[in-house]
Amino acid sequence: MATIVVDVMLKPEILDPQGQAVGAALPRLGFTFAKSVRQGKRFEIEIDGEVTPAQLAEVSKAAETLLANPVIETFTVRVEN
């Protein structure tokens, strides 16, 4: 069994109010390490057997049409061990 991970993030030019809220809350809670915060989504897709290039292409197509909004979001597809 293998896992394909799709990470979805807002494009840099798109405002991220959830990320800004988290970024503002961190110092109030005593965490001072963050310059800024952006929030995204992560999808883990388990498949049987080894990942093939055809499966990665199919997952990329699914990410483009369902998992991400390509107008305001970018996504990456990778295999996780």
HTML snippet that shows the backbone in 3Dmol.js (N, CA, C, O; Angstrom):
<script src="https://3Dmol.org/build/3Dmol-min.js"></script>
<div id="view" style="width:600px;height:400px;position:relative"></div>
<script>
const pdb = `
ATOM      1  N   MET A   1       0.839  -1.171   0.000  1.00  0.00           N
ATOM      2  CA  MET A   1       0.000   0.000   0.000  1.00  0.00           C
ATOM      3  C   MET A   1       0.888   1.239   0.000  1.00  0.00           C
ATOM      4  O   MET A   1       1.937   1.262   0.644  1.00  0.00           O
ATOM      5  N   ALA A   2       0.456   2.275  -0.732  1.00  0.00           N
ATOM      6  CA  ALA A   2       1.201   3.522  -0.824  1.00  0.00           C
ATOM      7  C   ALA A   2       0.254   4.686  -0.571  1.00  0.00           C
ATOM      8  O   ALA A   2      -0.965   4.553  -0.673  1.00  0.00           O
ATOM      9  N   THR A   3       0.840   5.819  -0.242  1.00  0.00           N
ATOM     10  CA  THR A   3       0.046   7.022   0.024  1.00  0.00           C
ATOM     11  C   THR A   3       0.486   8.133  -0.912  1.00  0.00           C
ATOM     12  O   THR A   3       1.670   8.457  -1.009  1.00  0.00           O
ATOM     13  N   ILE A   4      -0.490   8.711  -1.596  1.00  0.00           N
ATOM     14  CA  ILE A   4      -0.257   9.897  -2.413  1.00  0.00           C
ATOM     15  C   ILE A   4      -0.821  11.076  -1.630  1.00  0.00           C
ATOM     16  O   ILE A   4      -1.957  11.039  -1.159  1.00  0.00           O
ATOM     17  N   VAL A   5      -0.009  12.120  -1.499  1.00  0.00           N
ATOM     18  CA  VAL A   5      -0.406  13.298  -0.733  1.00  0.00           C
ATOM     19  C   VAL A   5      -0.605  14.471  -1.688  1.00  0.00           C
ATOM     20  O   VAL A   5       0.235  14.742  -2.546  1.00  0.00           O
ATOM     21  N   VAL A   6      -1.731  15.159  -1.521  1.00  0.00           N
ATOM     22  CA  VAL A   6      -2.004  16.383  -2.268  1.00  0.00           C
ATOM     23  C   VAL A   6      -2.064  17.518  -1.254  1.00  0.00           C
ATOM     24  O   VAL A   6      -2.918  17.531  -0.368  1.00  0.00           O
ATOM     25  N   ASP A   7      -1.146  18.469  -1.398  1.00  0.00           N
ATOM     26  CA  ASP A   7      -1.134  19.658  -0.552  1.00  0.00           C
ATOM     27  C   ASP A   7      -1.702  20.814  -1.354  1.00  0.00           C
ATOM     28  O   ASP A   7      -1.251  21.085  -2.467  1.00  0.00           O
ATOM     29  N   VAL A   8      -2.690  21.496  -0.791  1.00  0.00           N
ATOM     30  CA  VAL A   8      -3.355  22.610  -1.459  1.00  0.00           C
ATOM     31  C   VAL A   8      -3.132  23.877  -0.630  1.00  0.00           C
ATOM     32  O   VAL A   8      -3.361  23.894   0.580  1.00  0.00           O
ATOM     33  N   MET A   9      -2.683  24.928  -1.304  1.00  0.00           N
ATOM     34  CA  MET A   9      -2.451  26.209  -0.632  1.00  0.00           C
ATOM     35  C   MET A   9      -3.037  27.339  -1.461  1.00  0.00           C
ATOM     36  O   MET A   9      -3.096  27.261  -2.688  1.00  0.00           O
ATOM     37  N   LEU A  10      -3.474  28.399  -0.769  1.00  0.00           N
ATOM     38  CA  LEU A  10      -3.894  29.594  -1.480  1.00  0.00           C
ATOM     39  C   LEU A  10      -2.700  30.180  -2.218  1.00  0.00           C
ATOM     40  O   LEU A  10      -1.571  30.119  -1.732  1.00  0.00           O
ATOM     41  N   LYS A  11      -2.950  30.746  -3.384  1.00  0.00           N
ATOM     42  CA  LYS A  11      -1.883  31.427  -4.110  1.00  0.00           C
ATOM     43  C   LYS A  11      -1.390  32.598  -3.259  1.00  0.00           C
ATOM     44  O   LYS A  11      -2.162  33.164  -2.484  1.00  0.00           O
ATOM     45  N   PRO A  12      -0.112  32.968  -3.394  1.00  0.00           N
ATOM     46  CA  PRO A  12       0.450  34.018  -2.533  1.00  0.00           C
ATOM     47  C   PRO A  12      -0.302  35.345  -2.585  1.00  0.00           C
ATOM     48  O   PRO A  12      -0.341  36.073  -1.594  1.00  0.00           O
ATOM     49  N   GLU A  13      -0.896  35.663  -3.731  1.00  0.00           N
ATOM     50  CA  GLU A  13      -1.581  36.953  -3.857  1.00  0.00           C
ATOM     51  C   GLU A  13      -2.998  36.950  -3.272  1.00  0.00           C
ATOM     52  O   GLU A  13      -3.650  37.994  -3.229  1.00  0.00           O
ATOM     53  N   ILE A  14      -3.474  35.794  -2.827  1.00  0.00           N
ATOM     54  CA  ILE A  14      -4.814  35.675  -2.250  1.00  0.00           C
ATOM     55  C   ILE A  14      -4.725  35.864  -0.735  1.00  0.00           C
ATOM     56  O   ILE A  14      -3.894  35.239  -0.075  1.00  0.00           O
ATOM     57  N   LEU A  15      -5.578  36.721  -0.192  1.00  0.00           N
ATOM     58  CA  LEU A  15      -5.599  36.925   1.254  1.00  0.00           C
ATOM     59  C   LEU A  15      -5.993  35.638   1.969  1.00  0.00           C
ATOM     60  O   LEU A  15      -6.818  34.872   1.470  1.00  0.00           O
ATOM     61  N   ASP A  16      -5.403  35.404   3.133  1.00  0.00           N
ATOM     62  CA  ASP A  16      -5.659  34.202   3.916  1.00  0.00           C
ATOM     63  C   ASP A  16      -6.099  34.611   5.322  1.00  0.00           C
ATOM     64  O   ASP A  16      -5.272  34.651   6.233  1.00  0.00           O
ATOM     65  N   PRO A  17      -7.389  34.916   5.517  1.00  0.00           N
ATOM     66  CA  PRO A  17      -7.827  35.377   6.835  1.00  0.00           C
ATOM     67  C   PRO A  17      -7.644  34.346   7.940  1.00  0.00           C
ATOM     68  O   PRO A  17      -7.362  34.712   9.080  1.00  0.00           O
ATOM     69  N   GLN A  18      -7.801  33.061   7.624  1.00  0.00           N
ATOM     70  CA  GLN A  18      -7.583  32.039   8.661  1.00  0.00           C
ATOM     71  C   GLN A  18      -6.120  32.001   9.076  1.00  0.00           C
ATOM     72  O   GLN A  18      -5.816  31.923  10.266  1.00  0.00           O
ATOM     73  N   GLY A  19      -5.219  32.056   8.112  1.00  0.00           N
ATOM     74  CA  GLY A  19      -3.797  32.088   8.430  1.00  0.00           C
ATOM     75  C   GLY A  19      -3.430  33.325   9.232  1.00  0.00           C
ATOM     76  O   GLY A  19      -2.633  33.255  10.168  1.00  0.00           O
ATOM     77  N   GLN A  20      -4.019  34.465   8.859  1.00  0.00           N
ATOM     78  CA  GLN A  20      -3.752  35.703   9.597  1.00  0.00           C
ATOM     79  C   GLN A  20      -4.262  35.608  11.032  1.00  0.00           C
ATOM     80  O   GLN A  20      -3.609  36.094  11.955  1.00  0.00           O
ATOM     81  N   ALA A  21      -5.422  34.985  11.225  1.00  0.00           N
ATOM     82  CA  ALA A  21      -5.961  34.834  12.581  1.00  0.00           C
ATOM     83  C   ALA A  21      -5.057  33.949  13.425  1.00  0.00           C
ATOM     84  O   ALA A  21      -4.808  34.247  14.593  1.00  0.00           O
ATOM     85  N   VAL A  22      -4.568  32.865  12.842  1.00  0.00           N
ATOM     86  CA  VAL A  22      -3.645  31.995  13.569  1.00  0.00           C
ATOM     87  C   VAL A  22      -2.351  32.740  13.866  1.00  0.00           C
ATOM     88  O   VAL A  22      -1.820  32.665  14.974  1.00  0.00           O
ATOM     89  N   GLY A  23      -1.845  33.466  12.857  1.00  0.00           N
ATOM     90  CA  GLY A  23      -0.617  34.235  13.048  1.00  0.00           C
ATOM     91  C   GLY A  23      -0.750  35.274  14.147  1.00  0.00           C
ATOM     92  O   GLY A  23       0.205  35.516  14.885  1.00  0.00           O
ATOM     93  N   ALA A  24      -1.918  35.893  14.271  1.00  0.00           N
ATOM     94  CA  ALA A  24      -2.140  36.888  15.327  1.00  0.00           C
ATOM     95  C   ALA A  24      -2.302  36.237  16.699  1.00  0.00           C
ATOM     96  O   ALA A  24      -1.942  36.829  17.716  1.00  0.00           O
ATOM     97  N   ALA A  25      -2.841  35.022  16.728  1.00  0.00           N
ATOM     98  CA  ALA A  25      -3.075  34.341  18.009  1.00  0.00           C
ATOM     99  C   ALA A  25      -1.790  33.765  18.601  1.00  0.00           C
ATOM    100  O   ALA A  25      -1.660  33.680  19.822  1.00  0.00           O
ATOM    101  N   LEU A  26      -0.854  33.375  17.765  1.00  0.00           N
ATOM    102  CA  LEU A  26       0.374  32.736  18.276  1.00  0.00           C
ATOM    103  C   LEU A  26       1.098  33.600  19.313  1.00  0.00           C
ATOM    104  O   LEU A  26       1.389  33.100  20.399  1.00  0.00           O
ATOM    105  N   PRO A  27       1.401  34.873  19.032  1.00  0.00           N
ATOM    106  CA  PRO A  27       2.103  35.672  20.044  1.00  0.00           C
ATOM    107  C   PRO A  27       1.293  35.866  21.330  1.00  0.00           C
ATOM    108  O   PRO A  27       1.854  35.941  22.423  1.00  0.00           O
ATOM    109  N   ARG A  28      -0.032  35.945  21.184  1.00  0.00           N
ATOM    110  CA  ARG A  28      -0.862  36.088  22.388  1.00  0.00           C
ATOM    111  C   ARG A  28      -0.771  34.855  23.280  1.00  0.00           C
ATOM    112  O   ARG A  28      -1.002  34.933  24.487  1.00  0.00           O
ATOM    113  N   LEU A  29      -0.435  33.723  22.680  1.00  0.00           N
ATOM    114  CA  LEU A  29      -0.284  32.481  23.442  1.00  0.00           C
ATOM    115  C   LEU A  29       1.172  32.214  23.837  1.00  0.00           C
ATOM    116  O   LEU A  29       1.489  31.167  24.401  1.00  0.00           O
ATOM    117  N   GLY A  30       2.044  33.165  23.538  1.00  0.00           N
ATOM    118  CA  GLY A  30       3.431  33.039  23.950  1.00  0.00           C
ATOM    119  C   GLY A  30       4.356  32.440  22.901  1.00  0.00           C
ATOM    120  O   GLY A  30       5.525  32.189  23.196  1.00  0.00           O
ATOM    121  N   PHE A  31       3.874  32.203  21.687  1.00  0.00           N
ATOM    122  CA  PHE A  31       4.711  31.647  20.619  1.00  0.00           C
ATOM    123  C   PHE A  31       5.176  32.787  19.720  1.00  0.00           C
ATOM    124  O   PHE A  31       4.362  33.476  19.104  1.00  0.00           O
ATOM    125  N   THR A  32       6.484  32.979  19.651  1.00  0.00           N
ATOM    126  CA  THR A  32       7.018  34.129  18.916  1.00  0.00           C
ATOM    127  C   THR A  32       7.849  33.730  17.702  1.00  0.00           C
ATOM    128  O   THR A  32       8.567  34.567  17.154  1.00  0.00           O
ATOM    129  N   PHE A  33       7.771  32.502  17.277  1.00  0.00           N
ATOM    130  CA  PHE A  33       8.623  32.002  16.200  1.00  0.00           C
ATOM    131  C   PHE A  33       8.141  32.366  14.798  1.00  0.00           C
ATOM    132  O   PHE A  33       8.941  32.327  13.863  1.00  0.00           O
ATOM    133  N   ALA A  34       6.870  32.718  14.610  1.00  0.00           N
ATOM    134  CA  ALA A  34       6.301  32.850  13.273  1.00  0.00           C
ATOM    135  C   ALA A  34       6.332  34.284  12.762  1.00  0.00           C
ATOM    136  O   ALA A  34       5.901  35.212  13.446  1.00  0.00           O
ATOM    137  N   LYS A  35       6.848  34.447  11.553  1.00  0.00           N
ATOM    138  CA  LYS A  35       6.794  35.737  10.875  1.00  0.00           C
ATOM    139  C   LYS A  35       5.410  35.912  10.244  1.00  0.00           C
ATOM    140  O   LYS A  35       4.829  36.995  10.308  1.00  0.00           O
ATOM    141  N   SER A  36       4.884  34.842   9.635  1.00  0.00           N
ATOM    142  CA  SER A  36       3.538  34.847   9.072  1.00  0.00           C
ATOM    143  C   SER A  36       3.047  33.410   8.984  1.00  0.00           C
ATOM    144  O   SER A  36       3.833  32.467   9.078  1.00  0.00           O
ATOM    145  N   VAL A  37       1.742  33.254   8.804  1.00  0.00           N
ATOM    146  CA  VAL A  37       1.136  31.920   8.736  1.00  0.00           C
ATOM    147  C   VAL A  37       0.182  31.893   7.547  1.00  0.00           C
ATOM    148  O   VAL A  37      -0.574  32.840   7.328  1.00  0.00           O
ATOM    149  N   ARG A  38       0.222  30.800   6.780  1.00  0.00           N
ATOM    150  CA  ARG A  38      -0.748  30.547   5.722  1.00  0.00           C
ATOM    151  C   ARG A  38      -1.312  29.165   5.971  1.00  0.00           C
ATOM    152  O   ARG A  38      -0.579  28.225   6.283  1.00  0.00           O
ATOM    153  N   GLN A  39      -2.607  29.052   5.832  1.00  0.00           N
ATOM    154  CA  GLN A  39      -3.276  27.778   6.091  1.00  0.00           C
ATOM    155  C   GLN A  39      -3.609  27.104   4.772  1.00  0.00           C
ATOM    156  O   GLN A  39      -3.936  27.768   3.788  1.00  0.00           O
ATOM    157  N   GLY A  40      -3.522  25.776   4.760  1.00  0.00           N
ATOM    158  CA  GLY A  40      -3.846  25.016   3.564  1.00  0.00           C
ATOM    159  C   GLY A  40      -4.600  23.749   3.901  1.00  0.00           C
ATOM    160  O   GLY A  40      -5.092  23.565   5.014  1.00  0.00           O
ATOM    161  N   LYS A  41      -4.678  22.876   2.905  1.00  0.00           N
ATOM    162  CA  LYS A  41      -5.355  21.591   3.071  1.00  0.00           C
ATOM    163  C   LYS A  41      -4.395  20.478   2.649  1.00  0.00           C
ATOM    164  O   LYS A  41      -3.523  20.680   1.803  1.00  0.00           O
ATOM    165  N   ARG A  42      -4.568  19.318   3.245  1.00  0.00           N
ATOM    166  CA  ARG A  42      -3.765  18.149   2.911  1.00  0.00           C
ATOM    167  C   ARG A  42      -4.719  16.969   2.716  1.00  0.00           C
ATOM    168  O   ARG A  42      -5.563  16.692   3.568  1.00  0.00           O
ATOM    169  N   PHE A  43      -4.571  16.285   1.589  1.00  0.00           N
ATOM    170  CA  PHE A  43      -5.358  15.092   1.303  1.00  0.00           C
ATOM    171  C   PHE A  43      -4.404  13.913   1.208  1.00  0.00           C
ATOM    172  O   PHE A  43      -3.399  13.988   0.501  1.00  0.00           O
ATOM    173  N   GLU A  44      -4.703  12.827   1.909  1.00  0.00           N
ATOM    174  CA  GLU A  44      -3.917  11.594   1.842  1.00  0.00           C
ATOM    175  C   GLU A  44      -4.759  10.541   1.147  1.00  0.00           C
ATOM    176  O   GLU A  44      -5.852  10.207   1.604  1.00  0.00           O
ATOM    177  N   ILE A  45      -4.249  10.022   0.047  1.00  0.00           N
ATOM    178  CA  ILE A  45      -4.964   9.044  -0.763  1.00  0.00           C
ATOM    179  C   ILE A  45      -4.179   7.743  -0.746  1.00  0.00           C
ATOM    180  O   ILE A  45      -3.067   7.675  -1.268  1.00  0.00           O
ATOM    181  N   GLU A  46      -4.755   6.719  -0.148  1.00  0.00           N
ATOM    182  CA  GLU A  46      -4.094   5.413  -0.084  1.00  0.00           C
ATOM    183  C   GLU A  46      -4.495   4.580  -1.290  1.00  0.00           C
ATOM    184  O   GLU A  46      -5.660   4.545  -1.685  1.00  0.00           O
ATOM    185  N   ILE A  47      -3.502   3.909  -1.869  1.00  0.00           N
ATOM    186  CA  ILE A  47      -3.749   3.028  -3.008  1.00  0.00           C
ATOM    187  C   ILE A  47      -3.075   1.689  -2.746  1.00  0.00           C
ATOM    188  O   ILE A  47      -2.157   1.585  -1.932  1.00  0.00           O
ATOM    189  N   ASP A  48      -3.546   0.673  -3.447  1.00  0.00           N
ATOM    190  CA  ASP A  48      -2.918  -0.647  -3.361  1.00  0.00           C
ATOM    191  C   ASP A  48      -1.697  -0.689  -4.268  1.00  0.00           C
ATOM    192  O   ASP A  48      -1.709  -0.108  -5.354  1.00  0.00           O
ATOM    193  N   GLY A  49      -0.654  -1.366  -3.836  1.00  0.00           N
ATOM    194  CA  GLY A  49       0.540  -1.546  -4.652  1.00  0.00           C
ATOM    195  C   GLY A  49       1.387  -0.297  -4.745  1.00  0.00           C
ATOM    196  O   GLY A  49       1.243   0.644  -3.963  1.00  0.00           O
ATOM    197  N   GLU A  50       2.282  -0.316  -5.732  1.00  0.00           N
ATOM    198  CA  GLU A  50       3.184   0.807  -5.969  1.00  0.00           C
ATOM    199  C   GLU A  50       2.492   1.871  -6.809  1.00  0.00           C
ATOM    200  O   GLU A  50       1.602   1.575  -7.607  1.00  0.00           O
ATOM    201  N   VAL A  51       2.915   3.106  -6.615  1.00  0.00           N
ATOM    202  CA  VAL A  51       2.345   4.228  -7.358  1.00  0.00           C
ATOM    203  C   VAL A  51       2.929   4.248  -8.764  1.00  0.00           C
ATOM    204  O   VAL A  51       4.138   4.116  -8.950  1.00  0.00           O
ATOM    205  N   THR A  52       2.054   4.416  -9.746  1.00  0.00           N
ATOM    206  CA  THR A  52       2.494   4.494 -11.142  1.00  0.00           C
ATOM    207  C   THR A  52       2.356   5.934 -11.643  1.00  0.00           C
ATOM    208  O   THR A  52       1.599   6.719 -11.072  1.00  0.00           O
ATOM    209  N   PRO A  53       3.083   6.279 -12.705  1.00  0.00           N
ATOM    210  CA  PRO A  53       2.916   7.614 -13.280  1.00  0.00           C
ATOM    211  C   PRO A  53       1.470   7.895 -13.710  1.00  0.00           C
ATOM    212  O   PRO A  53       0.999   9.028 -13.606  1.00  0.00           O
ATOM    213  N   ALA A  54       0.779   6.879 -14.184  1.00  0.00           N
ATOM    214  CA  ALA A  54      -0.617   7.056 -14.592  1.00  0.00           C
ATOM    215  C   ALA A  54      -1.495   7.411 -13.388  1.00  0.00           C
ATOM    216  O   ALA A  54      -2.393   8.245 -13.501  1.00  0.00           O
ATOM    217  N   GLN A  55      -1.239   6.784 -12.242  1.00  0.00           N
ATOM    218  CA  GLN A  55      -2.011   7.102 -11.035  1.00  0.00           C
ATOM    219  C   GLN A  55      -1.722   8.522 -10.568  1.00  0.00           C
ATOM    220  O   GLN A  55      -2.634   9.244 -10.167  1.00  0.00           O
ATOM    221  N   LEU A  56      -0.458   8.922 -10.617  1.00  0.00           N
ATOM    222  CA  LEU A  56      -0.111  10.293 -10.227  1.00  0.00           C
ATOM    223  C   LEU A  56      -0.801  11.302 -11.143  1.00  0.00           C
ATOM    224  O   LEU A  56      -1.280  12.336 -10.678  1.00  0.00           O
ATOM    225  N   ALA A  57      -0.852  11.010 -12.423  1.00  0.00           N
ATOM    226  CA  ALA A  57      -1.534  11.899 -13.367  1.00  0.00           C
ATOM    227  C   ALA A  57      -3.022  11.966 -13.065  1.00  0.00           C
ATOM    228  O   ALA A  57      -3.633  13.031 -13.154  1.00  0.00           O
ATOM    229  N   GLU A  58      -3.604  10.824 -12.707  1.00  0.00           N
ATOM    230  CA  GLU A  58      -5.031  10.793 -12.377  1.00  0.00           C
ATOM    231  C   GLU A  58      -5.320  11.593 -11.102  1.00  0.00           C
ATOM    232  O   GLU A  58      -6.310  12.321 -11.034  1.00  0.00           O
ATOM    233  N   VAL A  59      -4.461  11.455 -10.105  1.00  0.00           N
ATOM    234  CA  VAL A  59      -4.624  12.220  -8.864  1.00  0.00           C
ATOM    235  C   VAL A  59      -4.448  13.709  -9.145  1.00  0.00           C
ATOM    236  O   VAL A  59      -5.177  14.528  -8.585  1.00  0.00           O
ATOM    237  N   SER A  60      -3.497  14.071  -9.999  1.00  0.00           N
ATOM    238  CA  SER A  60      -3.315  15.483 -10.362  1.00  0.00           C
ATOM    239  C   SER A  60      -4.565  16.039 -11.026  1.00  0.00           C
ATOM    240  O   SER A  60      -4.966  17.170 -10.751  1.00  0.00           O
ATOM    241  N   LYS A  61      -5.177  15.255 -11.893  1.00  0.00           N
ATOM    242  CA  LYS A  61      -6.412  15.687 -12.547  1.00  0.00           C
ATOM    243  C   LYS A  61      -7.535  15.853 -11.512  1.00  0.00           C
ATOM    244  O   LYS A  61      -8.306  16.810 -11.580  1.00  0.00           O
ATOM    245  N   ALA A  62      -7.624  14.920 -10.558  1.00  0.00           N
ATOM    246  CA  ALA A  62      -8.626  15.027  -9.497  1.00  0.00           C
ATOM    247  C   ALA A  62      -8.371  16.270  -8.648  1.00  0.00           C
ATOM    248  O   ALA A  62      -9.315  16.957  -8.256  1.00  0.00           O
ATOM    249  N   ALA A  63      -7.115  16.560  -8.365  1.00  0.00           N
ATOM    250  CA  ALA A  63      -6.785  17.749  -7.574  1.00  0.00           C
ATOM    251  C   ALA A  63      -7.193  19.005  -8.322  1.00  0.00           C
ATOM    252  O   ALA A  63      -7.712  19.948  -7.725  1.00  0.00           O
ATOM    253  N   GLU A  64      -6.961  19.020  -9.614  1.00  0.00           N
ATOM    254  CA  GLU A  64      -7.279  20.188 -10.433  1.00  0.00           C
ATOM    255  C   GLU A  64      -8.786  20.415 -10.546  1.00  0.00           C
ATOM    256  O   GLU A  64      -9.237  21.557 -10.626  1.00  0.00           O
ATOM    257  N   THR A  65      -9.566  19.331 -10.552  1.00  0.00           N
ATOM    258  CA  THR A  65     -11.010  19.478 -10.765  1.00  0.00           C
ATOM    259  C   THR A  65     -11.845  19.425  -9.487  1.00  0.00           C
ATOM    260  O   THR A  65     -12.962  19.944  -9.469  1.00  0.00           O
ATOM    261  N   LEU A  66     -11.334  18.814  -8.422  1.00  0.00           N
ATOM    262  CA  LEU A  66     -12.139  18.630  -7.222  1.00  0.00           C
ATOM    263  C   LEU A  66     -11.477  19.140  -5.944  1.00  0.00           C
ATOM    264  O   LEU A  66     -12.112  19.839  -5.154  1.00  0.00           O
ATOM    265  N   LEU A  67     -10.224  18.802  -5.740  1.00  0.00           N
ATOM    266  CA  LEU A  67      -9.576  19.078  -4.457  1.00  0.00           C
ATOM    267  C   LEU A  67      -9.120  20.523  -4.307  1.00  0.00           C
ATOM    268  O   LEU A  67      -9.062  21.038  -3.190  1.00  0.00           O
ATOM    269  N   ALA A  68      -8.797  21.181  -5.410  1.00  0.00           N
ATOM    270  CA  ALA A  68      -8.303  22.555  -5.367  1.00  0.00           C
ATOM    271  C   ALA A  68      -9.112  23.423  -6.325  1.00  0.00           C
ATOM    272  O   ALA A  68      -9.667  22.939  -7.312  1.00  0.00           O
ATOM    273  N   ASN A  69      -9.164  24.691  -6.019  1.00  0.00           N
ATOM    274  CA  ASN A  69      -9.751  25.676  -6.925  1.00  0.00           C
ATOM    275  C   ASN A  69      -8.584  26.356  -7.627  1.00  0.00           C
ATOM    276  O   ASN A  69      -7.938  27.220  -7.033  1.00  0.00           O
ATOM    277  N   PRO A  70      -8.291  25.989  -8.883  1.00  0.00           N
ATOM    278  CA  PRO A  70      -7.083  26.500  -9.534  1.00  0.00           C
ATOM    279  C   PRO A  70      -7.072  28.010  -9.753  1.00  0.00           C
ATOM    280  O   PRO A  70      -6.025  28.572 -10.074  1.00  0.00           O
ATOM    281  N   VAL A  71      -8.202  28.670  -9.590  1.00  0.00           N
ATOM    282  CA  VAL A  71      -8.241  30.122  -9.728  1.00  0.00           C
ATOM    283  C   VAL A  71      -7.527  30.786  -8.553  1.00  0.00           C
ATOM    284  O   VAL A  71      -6.834  31.787  -8.733  1.00  0.00           O
ATOM    285  N   ILE A  72      -7.696  30.228  -7.344  1.00  0.00           N
ATOM    286  CA  ILE A  72      -7.121  30.870  -6.152  1.00  0.00           C
ATOM    287  C   ILE A  72      -6.145  29.979  -5.394  1.00  0.00           C
ATOM    288  O   ILE A  72      -5.517  30.438  -4.439  1.00  0.00           O
ATOM    289  N   GLU A  73      -5.998  28.702  -5.797  1.00  0.00           N
ATOM    290  CA  GLU A  73      -5.141  27.766  -5.055  1.00  0.00           C
ATOM    291  C   GLU A  73      -4.145  27.080  -5.981  1.00  0.00           C
ATOM    292  O   GLU A  73      -4.378  26.917  -7.179  1.00  0.00           O
ATOM    293  N   THR A  74      -3.032  26.687  -5.382  1.00  0.00           N
ATOM    294  CA  THR A  74      -2.059  25.838  -6.057  1.00  0.00           C
ATOM    295  C   THR A  74      -2.040  24.496  -5.323  1.00  0.00           C
ATOM    296  O   THR A  74      -2.492  24.395  -4.182  1.00  0.00           O
ATOM    297  N   PHE A  75      -1.515  23.477  -5.986  1.00  0.00           N
ATOM    298  CA  PHE A  75      -1.432  22.180  -5.325  1.00  0.00           C
ATOM    299  C   PHE A  75      -0.172  21.454  -5.773  1.00  0.00           C
ATOM    300  O   PHE A  75       0.358  21.695  -6.858  1.00  0.00           O
ATOM    301  N   THR A  76       0.291  20.560  -4.909  1.00  0.00           N
ATOM    302  CA  THR A  76       1.389  19.658  -5.244  1.00  0.00           C
ATOM    303  C   THR A  76       0.925  18.245  -4.966  1.00  0.00           C
ATOM    304  O   THR A  76       0.133  18.002  -4.055  1.00  0.00           O
ATOM    305  N   VAL A  77       1.425  17.323  -5.757  1.00  0.00           N
ATOM    306  CA  VAL A  77       1.110  15.905  -5.593  1.00  0.00           C
ATOM    307  C   VAL A  77       2.433  15.184  -5.390  1.00  0.00           C
ATOM    308  O   VAL A  77       3.377  15.376  -6.157  1.00  0.00           O
ATOM    309  N   ARG A  78       2.497  14.359  -4.360  1.00  0.00           N
ATOM    310  CA  ARG A  78       3.723  13.627  -4.075  1.00  0.00           C
ATOM    311  C   ARG A  78       3.393  12.284  -3.439  1.00  0.00           C
ATOM    312  O   ARG A  78       2.301  12.081  -2.908  1.00  0.00           O
ATOM    313  N   VAL A  79       4.345  11.385  -3.502  1.00  0.00           N
ATOM    314  CA  VAL A  79       4.205  10.068  -2.871  1.00  0.00           C
ATOM    315  C   VAL A  79       4.886  10.137  -1.511  1.00  0.00           C
ATOM    316  O   VAL A  79       6.013  10.619  -1.397  1.00  0.00           O
ATOM    317  N   GLU A  80       4.208   9.662  -0.497  1.00  0.00           N
ATOM    318  CA  GLU A  80       4.764   9.648   0.861  1.00  0.00           C
ATOM    319  C   GLU A  80       5.026   8.208   1.275  1.00  0.00           C
ATOM    320  O   GLU A  80       4.177   7.331   1.114  1.00  0.00           O
ATOM    321  N   ASN A  81       6.204   7.988   1.805  1.00  0.00           N
ATOM    322  CA  ASN A  81       6.564   6.636   2.264  1.00  0.00           C
ATOM    323  C   ASN A  81       6.185   6.422   3.700  1.00  0.00           C
ATOM    324  O   ASN A  81       6.416   5.343   4.245  1.00  0.00           O
TER     325      ASN A  81
END
`;
const viewer = $3Dmol.createViewer("view");
viewer.addModel(pdb, "pdb");
viewer.setStyle({}, {cartoon: {color: "spectrum"}});
viewer.zoomTo();
viewer.render();
</script>
